[in-house]
Amino acid sequence: MHPNKLPASTQKAQRKKAILKQETIATDPNSSAINASEFFSTNEQRQSLNSAAPVDRDLYPSAPIPWEKYSFYVAAGTAAIALVWFFASQYFAVLGLQDDTKLLKTKSDNFDKFQIVTESHLNQLDKLLLTLDQQKARTSNAAK
């Protein structure tokens, strides 16, 4: 072997050392990522990493929920429902009053008819009684 040349095994060892010295996100002690050996140790850790991790939230920021807009729509919808409910209840109350009015009108018409018929019968009875009284008076005057 040449004195300046390193043996092949030492070159491989130096390359291996250089590769091992390089820090990646997974091997960096300052990194927030979980070490691969810790990650695959239990199922719980796997599930926790697959769930919404802080890294994912940083990569895909979500817009804040516009609660003001939604609360306005909920309030407007509630007011609209209350208004429709009010008008519907008024409508059905008026329909009920119309039905009651029709019923009272038919009852009063029937009562008026009954009253007219009864009045005519009473008039006929009064006439009959008057004629009977007149006949009695005539027979009593003729008998005297």
Buried (B, 14 or more C-beta within 10 A) or exposed (E): EEEEEEEEEEEEEEEEEEEEEEEEEEEEEEEEBBEEEEBEEEEEEEEEBEEEBEEEEEEEEEEEEEEEEEEEEEEEEEEEEEEEEEEEEEEEEEEEEEEEEEEEEEEEEEEEEEEEEEEEEEEEEEEEEEEEEEEEEEEEEEEE
